[in-house]
Amino acid sequence: MIAIVPKRAAFGFAATVLMSCFAIEAYAQDASPWQRDGHSAVRLLAGSRSGAVLLGGIALQLQPGWKTYWRTPGDSGVPPRFDFSRSENIEAVTVLWPAPLKFDDGAGGHSMGYHDQVVLPLRIVAKNADKPVTLRADINYAVCEKICIPVGANTELSFTSVASTEDSALFAALDTVPKPASIGDPNPLTIRDVKRDGKSTVLVDVVSPDGVPVDLFVEGPTPDWGLPVPKLLDHGPPGVKRFAFELDGVPPGTSPEGAALKLTLVGGDRSLEFNINLE
């Protein structure tokens, strides 16, 4: 049977297909192709372009049961590494990190990272706002179930869209990045106090809404510091949750006195970042 399509309808159908192709092309310009291995996939995202400061992202997908790591992996694990040096017309790239989850590492300790999927926002500064920008990223990370497998990917994406289809995903990811805060801020979730207990123990008193589980993470001033994950104590002062960590993992020959530490507090769907100097 031969169907006869009126010429006007045929033109309308062709126009619809053509517009769909344009939409697919526009979408494709806002994200690089997925780079896949056996247990994960990674790609770059481009936000809307306006001025010299651009918003981008690294999107990671993980198979069920697999995880990858935060910038500080905890008692075990491998932090991701990114090299943007092959990019064009880019002055600087800053990786912004969503609040991590805490995992048992199977050896009595804990690691920090992500499962299922995560978008790491990128703050990108162009050298010249009026010229094309191409982000090239050499990405190295580990995916772990019972064992860890290293993964490497080379990705590339140009920033061309005035209004990107990835803006909503990038802004949602930004909302999961811990917000700057100060000790003693009058918020429902905050750190009330940080103090030393002897020479080797640090106590951190946290205030949080009733019934909200809380995690606390600590980082040293440089990546060679390997401070342990703070532990929630069974007994603390009334009205606070007291965490404690030992000053273990300090680089040899380095004094912890006055060290710049970063504390990340995660409670429910809120997360805060505190920069302190250890007294």
LUMNUKOL-675781 format. One line per 5 residues: for each residue x, y, z of C-alpha. Coordinates in steps of 0.05 Angstrom, whole numbers, m for minus. Layout:
BEGIN
X/Y/Z | ...
//
This chain:
BEGIN
0/0/0 | 27/69/m19 | 9/128/24 | 4/196/m9 | 25/253/36
1/323/18 | 58/369/0 | 41/418/56 | 42/362/107 | 108/336/80
138/405/87 | 112/409/158 | 141/341/175 | 208/360/145 | 209/424/185
194/386/249 | 250/337/236 | 297/395/220 | 279/432/284 | 289/368/323
358/361/293 | 374/432/312 | 351/419/383 | 394/356/387 | 453/395/359
442/451/410 | 438/400/466 | 500/365/443 | 539/431/444 | 526/438/519
555/371/539 | 612/328/514 | 600/255/496 | 600/206/555 | 668/173/566
650/104/593 | 688/48/628 | 659/m15/658 | 630/18/720 | 624/93/708
617/148/657 | 642/220/656 | 630/281/613 | 637/357/614 | 579/406/619
578/478/594 | 534/531/624 | 509/594/591 | 565/640/567 | 564/711/592
627/751/606 | 695/724/628 | 671/680/686 | 637/616/662 | 601/559/698
616/489/676 | 615/420/706 | 643/349/709 | 585/299/709 | 598/229/737
552/169/734 | 566/106/774 | 537/37/770 | 496/14/831 | 541/m7/888
601/32/863 | 628/98/890 | 681/149/876 | 717/197/922 | 715/268/948
776/315/945 | 797/285/1013 | 781/210/1009 | 785/194/1083 | 818/133/1114
823/100/1045 | 811/116/973 | 840/159/918 | 820/232/906 | 803/253/835
855/291/795 | 840/341/740 | 887/373/689 | 859/431/649 | 926/455/621
909/438/548 | 848/485/548 | 843/545/502 | 831/617/526 | 824/595/598
861/632/654 | 838/588/713 | 791/531/731 | 766/520/802 | 732/454/820
674/463/869 | 658/401/910 | 587/381/932 | 582/356/1004 | 606/284/1008
575/222/1038 | 611/179/1089 | 622/105/1074 | 649/47/1116 | 714/27/1081
709/m46/1103 | 772/m41/1145 | 744/m5/1206 | 752/64/1178 | 712/112/1134
719/142/1066 | 683/202/1035 | 654/208/966 | 594/199/921 | 551/144/892
500/140/836 | 514/207/803 | 545/274/819 | 562/339/783 | 624/377/805
614/450/786 | 671/487/753 | 685/561/759 | 722/580/695 | 757/646/682
769/662/609 | 832/700/588 | 792/740/537 | 716/744/544 | 707/760/470
743/699/443 | 722/625/439 | 732/582/501 | 749/508/497 | 755/467/561
799/405/556 | 803/361/617 | 847/301/632 | 808/266/688 | 835/212/733
793/181/788 | 778/115/821 | 714/75/825 | 706/26/881 | 660/m31/902
701/m83/940 | 763/m64/901 | 783/2/870 | 795/10/796 | 831/71/767
796/107/709 | 824/158/661 | 787/201/611 | 804/258/563 | 746/304/549
736/368/509 | 679/418/504 | 671/488/475 | 629/541/509 | 584/569/455
513/574/482 | 482/640/503 | 429/599/541 | 452/529/558 | 407/468/567
453/447/625 | 442/509/668 | 390/476/713 | 435/417/727 | 494/462/742
455/508/788 | 426/448/825 | 497/422/835 | 519/490/861 | 465/485/914
498/422/941 | 566/456/951 | 577/474/1025 | 566/548/1040 | 618/589/1077
603/598/1151 | 636/622/1215 | 642/589/1283 | 583/609/1327 | 537/633/1271
465/635/1297 | 440/581/1249 | 400/518/1264 | 460/479/1238 | 528/506/1259
593/494/1296 | 589/527/1364 | 661/517/1387 | 728/484/1370 | 780/472/1424
839/429/1442 | 836/374/1494 | 908/364/1512 | 961/366/1456 | 934/314/1408
857/317/1411 | 811/368/1380 | 738/375/1403 | 684/405/1358 | 616/422/1387
559/422/1335 | 488/448/1340 | 436/416/1295 | 361/409/1289 | 331/352/1328
330/286/1290 | 377/309/1235 | 438/263/1226 | 503/301/1223 | 571/286/1194
635/326/1204 | 698/324/1161 | 765/358/1172 | 821/375/1124 | 891/402/1135
922/462/1100 | 956/419/1046 | 940/352/1014 | 996/316/1051 | 958/324/1116
919/260/1132 | 874/278/1190 | 825/224/1212 | 749/230/1204 | 720/262/1268
680/214/1311 | 615/232/1345 | 623/220/1420 | 570/185/1460 | 569/239/1514
575/314/1504 | 551/378/1535 | 476/389/1537 | 447/414/1472 | 507/398/1428
536/340/1390 | 610/334/1406 | 659/307/1355 | 731/291/1367 | 792/276/1324
865/264/1338 | 921/304/1307 | 946/243/1270 | 970/246/1199 | 1007/313/1208
1067/314/1160 | 1133/298/1195 | 1168/359/1222 | 1104/402/1218 | 1074/434/1279
997/436/1282 | 999/500/1322 | 962/554/1284 | 948/508/1225 | 893/528/1177
840/474/1179 | 777/466/1139 | 715/436/1173 | 657/412/1131 | 591/402/1168
535/363/1134 | 466/357/1165 | 406/334/1124 | 403/374/1059 | 447/431/1087
523/435/1088 | 571/488/1113 | 646/500/1108 | 687/532/1164 | 758/556/1158
794/560/1225 | 865/566/1253 | 880/513/1305 | 896/545/1371
//
